[in-house]
Amino acid sequence: MIRTALTLLFSFFIFLTSYAQQDTVAIAKDSTKIKEAVISNSAKRIYKFNVKEEIGPPVWRKMQQAFEEANDWDADLILLHMNTYGGMVIHADSMRTKILNSKIPVWVFIDNNAASAGALISIACDSIYMRKGANIGAATVVNQTGEQMPDKYQSYMRSTMRSTAEAKGRNPEIAQAMVDASLAVAGVSDSGKVITFTASEAITYGFCEGMHESVDEVLTENGFPEYEMKTYVVSSLETFIGWMINPAISGVLIMIIIGGIYFELQSPGIGFPIAASIIAALLYFTPLYLEGLAENWEIILFLVGIVLVAVEVFVIPGFGIAGVSGIAFIMTALILSLVNNVGFDFELTMPTQIINAFLTVILATVGGFFGSIYLAKKFLSTSMMSSIVLSSVQDKAEGFVGVSSSEHEFIGKQGVASTILRPAGKVEIDGDMHDATALTGYIDKGEAIQVVKYETAQLFVKKVTS
């Protein structure tokens, strides 16, 4: 329900709708990997999904949509057209699980590369076909700079590759050696070299069913006399979501969120800064939520932080636990929503991702804070504000007189708080009621007070301690 509501709401803001497109082609044959139950003389339905980008949240989300559409279309075969250097292990694992659990047979045609995460996804398929000159393997887990990750990451990948190969009847030792350079496979590789196969080598060792030059050739030479093809097409909405989760765009949205909140707190009642902040928050969290990055609890944490800051500003004078906690909650929610994590489990999260998220939020927050101060000064000097803000000078030469300075006589006098001063309220001095403001903190009704200064026609008092 939440995901559906956010999707509809996000669609409203960007005024885009997603339309599936399709194109049809004719020709095809079957493969030995497909059960005889799906083979017939009638035209078969082939659903093609392109995997030609870094493995991550976008391609994982698209795959889910593609497989759902293939099921709704009653496809006889799903064909992955692959060319990738790899990507994030957590999403590659999700994609290979999706393939393993698919009721529809899944083939993959490796157009050029199926490296790292791409190799894991390919091995999960029922049949693997490769173009001459293509490669598969090199599945060692590395960070964004290409440095090998600690063994706990390699151990997880070794196990996943091994179990996936076993599930598809392929040599699990070879699959494991695609990750671990220390493993030697007799007759295949010497210890100290991570396995990467060419197309012909992959055929020799059972990691490829055939070498072909195109998708059409894969289908034509593997058993389909004719077929109808439908290709997954990225919608305008998907394209816009991909653009919105760009770190630069996320940074700008954070600036608007923080700047709008600060601007509204400094100039309450204007309205549009907080409206801009709310819209920016929706545009920030919704794409990240749909992308699988932001979770429900992170959004709730952000909202709780906003409430705590508001309570600190409008209810509890000064700046204490509520305000500090609120800021901490807001910053934590903004940072974690940019990071792949399940709760506080960062087992498969690259350290650089956390650092990049932290820097993005901190820099954007600082920019939003100072930007709001600058814009506030500019805004108050605009012609629009001049019509609602008094800017004329009441010159004494024109007959204006100042306020009597008799109130200065109250400095040093003591009295009693007639109402709670939080920070403003009323005090009683010498039997008379006066408006007053607590100099620091707040003062409860009935407590003794002393006038400490008089400014802008206002008495400032402090609590008298016995």
Secondary structure, DSSP 8 states (H G I E B T S, - for coil): -HHHHHHHHHHHHHT----------------TTS-GGG--SS-EEEEEEEE-S-BSHHHHHHHHHHHHHHHHTT-SEEEEEEEE--B-HHHHHHHHHHHHT-SS-EEEEEEEEEETHHHHHHHTSSEEEE-TT-EEE----B-TTS-B--HHHHHHHHHHHHHHHHHTTS-HHHHHHTT-TT--BTTTB-TT---EEEHHHHHHTTS-SEE-SSHHHHHHTTT-SSEEEEE----HHHHHHHHHTSHHHHHHHHHHHHHHHHHHHHSTT--HHHHHHHHHHHHHHHHHHHTT-S-HHHHHHHHHHHHHHHHHHHTS-S--HHHHHHHHHHHHHHHHTTS--BTTB-TT--HHHHHHHHHHHHHHHHHHHHHHHHHHHHHHTSHHHHTTS------GGGT-----GGGGGGTT-EEEESS-BSSEEEEEETTEEEEEEESSS-B-TT-EEEEEEEETTEEEEEE---
